[in-house]
Amino acid sequence: MSELITLITVVSLSAAIGLGIYVLLLRTNQKQTQLSLIDQITLVDALRHERDQAIQNSIRLQAELESERKQVQHRIDSLNEAKEALANQFKNLANEILEDKSKKFSEHNAQQLDVLLKPLQTKLTEFKEQVSSSYEKESRERFALKNEIERLANLNLKMSDEARSLTNALKGDSKIQGNWG
């Protein structure tokens, strides 16, 4: 009978030791899972922060683009007004010259008038080229800003997709958890 009690005691102690080891293993696994979860939460927070910064940059770039557009439109309006003013001044000048001199000019005087007007035409052509050049430069800058905003928007979408995938992994989708490590 004492042997039976001793045997039961030994078996009970063995079972208790086995259960103790099992509990220690479970606690170790729980701590590792908690650490992994903390790392993943930190990663999600970092991705959210980067996404927020990308959104802020996108908003800032959009505001800058709008400001640039307004400035370009203002410049175009100013150039158009200057062009009209120059055209009006040119017309007025030409009319005055023609009215004052039309009675006196002969064919020879008409040729000299042409010689006088050619530098003005050259200046107007240069002015037109300058306006064209300015407009092309502004167009390139707008195009570059647009491309940068599109790139940031795509980056934002990619980051959102990755965050969504990570969220799914954290929610328990074992296939996605395996993909994320």
Residue frames relative to the residue before (quaternion, step in Angstrom):
aa qw qx qy qz dx dy dz
M 1.0000 0.0000 0.0000 0.0000 0.00 0.00 0.00
S 0.6601 0.4885 -0.3154 0.4755 3.58 0.92 -0.78
E 0.6045 0.5316 -0.3635 0.4689 3.56 1.12 -0.55
L 0.6352 0.5210 -0.3264 0.4674 3.56 0.99 -0.73
I 0.6444 0.4981 -0.3162 0.4865 3.57 0.97 -0.80
T 0.6421 0.5109 -0.3201 0.4735 3.57 0.98 -0.85
L 0.6545 0.5075 -0.3090 0.4675 3.58 0.95 -0.88
I 0.6480 0.4991 -0.3134 0.4824 3.60 0.94 -0.85
T 0.6415 0.5198 -0.3250 0.4611 3.59 0.97 -0.81
V 0.6601 0.5000 -0.3061 0.4696 3.60 0.93 -0.92
V 0.6563 0.4988 -0.3098 0.4738 3.60 0.93 -0.90
S 0.6505 0.5113 -0.3184 0.4626 3.59 0.97 -0.85
L 0.6543 0.4973 -0.3138 0.4755 3.57 0.98 -0.83
S 0.6356 0.5230 -0.3257 0.4652 3.60 0.97 -0.79
A 0.6574 0.4974 -0.3064 0.4760 3.56 0.95 -0.89
A 0.6468 0.5189 -0.3165 0.4606 3.58 0.99 -0.86
I 0.6494 0.4998 -0.3161 0.4780 3.60 0.98 -0.85
G 0.6437 0.5221 -0.3139 0.4632 3.59 0.96 -0.88
L 0.6667 0.4817 -0.3016 0.4823 3.56 0.95 -0.87
G 0.6265 0.5382 -0.3367 0.4522 3.58 1.01 -0.73
I 0.6549 0.4948 -0.3062 0.4823 3.57 0.98 -0.88
Y 0.6403 0.5282 -0.3214 0.4559 3.56 0.99 -0.86
V 0.6439 0.5121 -0.3126 0.4747 3.59 0.99 -0.85
L 0.6402 0.5177 -0.3242 0.4659 3.62 0.99 -0.82
L 0.6475 0.5114 -0.3158 0.4685 3.58 0.98 -0.84
L 0.6458 0.5146 -0.3174 0.4662 3.58 0.98 -0.85
R 0.6583 0.5023 -0.3100 0.4672 3.59 0.96 -0.84
T 0.6319 0.5219 -0.3287 0.4693 3.59 1.02 -0.78
N 0.6572 0.4986 -0.3055 0.4756 3.58 0.95 -0.89
Q 0.6354 0.5320 -0.3240 0.4564 3.57 1.03 -0.82
K 0.6602 0.4978 -0.3098 0.4695 3.60 0.94 -0.86
Q 0.6494 0.5050 -0.3232 0.4678 3.61 0.97 -0.80
T 0.6410 0.5133 -0.3173 0.4744 3.57 1.02 -0.81
Q 0.6448 0.5110 -0.3199 0.4698 3.59 0.98 -0.80
L 0.6518 0.5028 -0.3180 0.4703 3.60 0.95 -0.83
S 0.6453 0.5080 -0.3176 0.4740 3.59 0.97 -0.82
L 0.6475 0.5091 -0.3151 0.4715 3.56 0.97 -0.83
I 0.6360 0.5155 -0.3279 0.4714 3.60 0.96 -0.81
D 0.6425 0.5137 -0.3246 0.4668 3.62 0.96 -0.84
Q 0.6754 0.4893 -0.2979 0.4644 3.57 0.93 -0.87
I 0.6298 0.5137 -0.3339 0.4773 3.59 1.01 -0.74
T 0.6311 0.5229 -0.3287 0.4693 3.59 1.00 -0.80
L 0.6465 0.5147 -0.3119 0.4689 3.58 0.98 -0.85
V 0.6469 0.5064 -0.3211 0.4710 3.59 0.94 -0.87
D 0.6453 0.5145 -0.3234 0.4630 3.59 0.95 -0.84
A 0.6489 0.5086 -0.3165 0.4691 3.59 0.98 -0.84
L 0.6580 0.4991 -0.3107 0.4706 3.59 0.97 -0.84
R 0.6337 0.5146 -0.3335 0.4717 3.58 1.02 -0.74
H 0.6360 0.5242 -0.3275 0.4621 3.56 0.99 -0.83
E 0.6615 0.4945 -0.3075 0.4726 3.59 0.92 -0.89
R 0.6320 0.5236 -0.3305 0.4660 3.58 1.00 -0.82
D 0.6535 0.5125 -0.3140 0.4601 3.58 0.93 -0.90
Q 0.6480 0.5023 -0.3221 0.4733 3.58 1.00 -0.78
A 0.6390 0.5178 -0.3255 0.4665 3.58 1.00 -0.80
I 0.6348 0.5147 -0.3252 0.4758 3.58 1.02 -0.79
Q 0.6562 0.5014 -0.3150 0.4677 3.58 0.93 -0.87
N 0.6442 0.5075 -0.3207 0.4740 3.58 1.00 -0.79
S 0.6350 0.5283 -0.3237 0.4613 3.55 1.02 -0.82
I 0.6551 0.5015 -0.3075 0.4741 3.57 0.94 -0.88
R 0.6536 0.5099 -0.3133 0.4633 3.57 0.96 -0.88
L 0.6696 0.4956 -0.2972 0.4665 3.57 0.94 -0.90
Q 0.6275 0.5198 -0.3399 0.4697 3.58 1.04 -0.71
A 0.6442 0.5071 -0.3195 0.4752 3.58 0.99 -0.80
E 0.6483 0.5058 -0.3181 0.4719 3.57 0.98 -0.82
L 0.6380 0.5246 -0.3254 0.4604 3.56 1.00 -0.84
E 0.6544 0.5033 -0.3137 0.4692 3.57 0.94 -0.86
S 0.6347 0.5207 -0.3222 0.4713 3.56 1.02 -0.81
E 0.6468 0.5106 -0.3107 0.4737 3.57 0.97 -0.88
R 0.6359 0.5273 -0.3321 0.4553 3.57 0.96 -0.82
K 0.6605 0.5010 -0.3105 0.4651 3.56 0.93 -0.89
Q 0.6508 0.5113 -0.3161 0.4638 3.58 0.98 -0.84
V 0.6472 0.5089 -0.3178 0.4702 3.57 0.97 -0.86
Q 0.6570 0.5003 -0.3190 0.4650 3.58 0.92 -0.87
H 0.6314 0.5208 -0.3301 0.4702 3.57 1.02 -0.78
R 0.6491 0.5094 -0.3128 0.4705 3.59 0.97 -0.84
I 0.6493 0.5098 -0.3182 0.4662 3.56 0.94 -0.88
D 0.6446 0.5127 -0.3194 0.4686 3.57 0.96 -0.87
S 0.6580 0.5038 -0.3095 0.4662 3.58 0.95 -0.88
L 0.6635 0.4965 -0.3061 0.4686 3.56 0.95 -0.85
N 0.6364 0.5166 -0.3281 0.4696 3.58 1.02 -0.73
E 0.6436 0.5086 -0.3182 0.4752 3.56 1.02 -0.82
A 0.6561 0.4973 -0.3105 0.4752 3.57 0.97 -0.85
K 0.6265 0.5358 -0.3300 0.4600 3.56 1.02 -0.79
E 0.6623 0.4936 -0.3001 0.4771 3.57 0.95 -0.92
A 0.6486 0.5121 -0.3227 0.4615 3.58 0.94 -0.85
L 0.6615 0.4886 -0.3089 0.4778 3.58 0.94 -0.84
A 0.6367 0.5197 -0.3292 0.4650 3.56 0.99 -0.81
N 0.6616 0.4985 -0.3017 0.4720 3.58 0.96 -0.87
Q 0.6482 0.5063 -0.3172 0.4721 3.57 0.97 -0.84
F 0.6441 0.5189 -0.3175 0.4638 3.53 1.00 -0.85
K 0.6522 0.5088 -0.3159 0.4647 3.59 0.94 -0.88
N 0.6600 0.5107 -0.3064 0.4579 3.56 0.92 -0.93
L 0.6576 0.5087 -0.2986 0.4687 3.53 0.95 -0.91
A 0.6667 0.4968 -0.3000 0.4676 3.55 0.90 -0.90
N 0.6527 0.5107 -0.3177 0.4606 3.61 0.96 -0.82
E 0.6492 0.5128 -0.3224 0.4601 3.57 0.94 -0.85
I 0.6615 0.5022 -0.3057 0.4657 3.56 0.91 -0.93
L 0.6786 0.4939 -0.2980 0.4547 3.56 0.90 -0.91
E 0.6597 0.5072 -0.3115 0.4588 3.57 0.97 -0.85
D 0.7013 0.4742 -0.2728 0.4570 3.58 0.89 -0.96
K 0.8057 0.3305 -0.1370 0.4721 3.51 0.90 -0.93
S 0.4631 0.7248 -0.4372 0.2628 3.62 1.16 -0.32
K 0.6597 0.5059 -0.3037 0.4655 3.58 1.04 -0.74
K 0.7412 0.4489 -0.2108 0.4524 3.57 1.04 -0.81
F 0.6446 0.5656 -0.3342 0.3910 3.54 1.10 -0.68
S 0.1961 -0.7260 0.6468 0.1267 3.44 -1.16 0.75
E 0.7500 -0.3477 0.2640 0.4968 3.54 -1.22 -0.24
H 0.6218 0.5443 -0.3354 0.4524 3.58 1.05 -0.73
N 0.6696 0.4917 -0.2969 0.4709 3.60 0.94 -0.86
A 0.6038 0.5527 -0.3575 0.4496 3.61 1.08 -0.66
Q 0.6392 0.5156 -0.3258 0.4684 3.59 1.03 -0.78
Q 0.6569 0.5009 -0.3161 0.4665 3.58 0.99 -0.79
L 0.5992 0.5448 -0.3531 0.4685 3.58 1.10 -0.66
D 0.6265 0.5327 -0.3248 0.4673 3.57 1.00 -0.81
V 0.6422 0.5150 -0.3179 0.4704 3.60 1.00 -0.84
L 0.6613 0.5066 -0.3056 0.4612 3.59 1.04 -0.76
L 0.7164 0.4689 -0.2607 0.4460 3.58 0.98 -0.81
K 0.5389 0.6493 -0.4038 0.3535 3.62 1.13 -0.44
P 0.6478 0.4927 -0.3560 0.4592 3.68 0.86 -0.69
L 0.6294 0.5218 -0.3374 0.4666 3.57 1.06 -0.74
Q 0.6344 0.5189 -0.3245 0.4722 3.57 1.02 -0.80
T 0.6277 0.5279 -0.3267 0.4696 3.58 1.02 -0.80
K 0.6574 0.5047 -0.3063 0.4684 3.56 0.94 -0.89
L 0.6520 0.4987 -0.3198 0.4731 3.58 0.99 -0.81
T 0.6318 0.5170 -0.3332 0.4716 3.58 1.01 -0.74
E 0.6462 0.5043 -0.3162 0.4776 3.59 0.96 -0.81
F 0.6322 0.5272 -0.3214 0.4681 3.56 1.02 -0.83
K 0.6450 0.5164 -0.3098 0.4705 3.58 0.96 -0.90
E 0.6607 0.4997 -0.3050 0.4699 3.60 0.93 -0.84
Q 0.6384 0.5207 -0.3247 0.4646 3.56 1.04 -0.78
V 0.6386 0.5109 -0.3208 0.4778 3.59 0.99 -0.83
S 0.6514 0.5190 -0.3033 0.4629 3.57 0.95 -0.92
S 0.6592 0.5115 -0.3000 0.4624 3.57 0.92 -0.92
S 0.6521 0.5115 -0.3085 0.4669 3.56 0.96 -0.89
Y 0.6582 0.5033 -0.3117 0.4651 3.58 0.92 -0.86
E 0.6521 0.5086 -0.3205 0.4620 3.62 0.93 -0.82
K 0.6400 0.5231 -0.3256 0.4591 3.58 0.98 -0.84
E 0.6616 0.4971 -0.3037 0.4720 3.58 0.92 -0.89
S 0.6272 0.5343 -0.3341 0.4577 3.60 1.03 -0.76
R 0.6515 0.5047 -0.3201 0.4673 3.60 0.93 -0.84
E 0.6589 0.5057 -0.3184 0.4570 3.57 0.93 -0.83
R 0.6399 0.5096 -0.3257 0.4741 3.58 0.99 -0.78
F 0.6352 0.5281 -0.3227 0.4621 3.57 1.00 -0.85
A 0.6562 0.5067 -0.3140 0.4626 3.60 0.94 -0.88
L 0.6493 0.5044 -0.3156 0.4736 3.61 0.98 -0.82
K 0.6346 0.5273 -0.3277 0.4603 3.57 0.98 -0.84
N 0.6565 0.5070 -0.3143 0.4617 3.61 0.90 -0.89
E 0.6538 0.5135 -0.3201 0.4543 3.60 0.94 -0.81
I 0.6442 0.5099 -0.3157 0.4746 3.59 1.02 -0.84
E 0.6462 0.5055 -0.3251 0.4703 3.59 0.97 -0.80
R 0.6365 0.5213 -0.3322 0.4612 3.60 0.99 -0.80
L 0.6672 0.4913 -0.3037 0.4704 3.59 0.95 -0.84
A 0.6273 0.5265 -0.3373 0.4642 3.59 1.03 -0.74
N 0.6504 0.5042 -0.3142 0.4733 3.59 0.97 -0.83
L 0.6333 0.5232 -0.3233 0.4697 3.57 1.01 -0.81
N 0.6351 0.5290 -0.3167 0.4652 3.56 1.01 -0.83
L 0.6517 0.5040 -0.3120 0.4731 3.60 0.94 -0.86
K 0.6488 0.5144 -0.3211 0.4596 3.58 0.93 -0.86
M 0.6626 0.4985 -0.3084 0.4662 3.57 0.92 -0.90
S 0.6301 0.5248 -0.3333 0.4653 3.61 1.03 -0.74
D 0.6439 0.5133 -0.3199 0.4686 3.58 0.97 -0.82
E 0.6671 0.4902 -0.3093 0.4680 3.58 0.91 -0.87
A 0.6433 0.5087 -0.3253 0.4707 3.58 0.98 -0.78
R 0.6301 0.5233 -0.3257 0.4723 3.59 1.03 -0.79
S 0.6518 0.5048 -0.3168 0.4690 3.60 0.94 -0.87
L 0.6548 0.5038 -0.3123 0.4689 3.56 0.94 -0.83
T 0.6285 0.5303 -0.3291 0.4642 3.57 1.02 -0.80
N 0.6412 0.5076 -0.3223 0.4768 3.58 0.96 -0.83
A 0.6401 0.5213 -0.3268 0.4600 3.58 0.98 -0.81
L 0.6781 0.4914 -0.2888 0.4640 3.56 0.97 -0.85
K 0.6481 0.5301 -0.3185 0.4443 3.58 1.12 -0.58
G 0.6902 -0.5258 0.2792 0.4113 3.58 1.16 -0.09
D 0.4438 0.6581 -0.4963 0.3515 3.64 1.09 0.18
S 0.3328 -0.8021 0.4611 0.1824 3.57 -0.15 1.31
K 0.6085 0.5406 -0.3693 0.4485 3.64 1.02 -0.63
I 0.6918 0.4577 -0.2792 0.4837 3.60 0.87 -0.91
Q 0.5974 0.5474 -0.3661 0.4577 3.60 1.08 -0.69
G 0.6410 0.5213 -0.3216 0.4625 3.55 0.99 -0.79
N 0.6423 0.5238 -0.3219 0.4577 3.59 1.00 -0.78
W 0.7125 0.4387 -0.2542 0.4851 3.56 1.03 -0.81
G 0.5516 -0.6059 0.4020 0.4086 3.60 1.21 -0.11
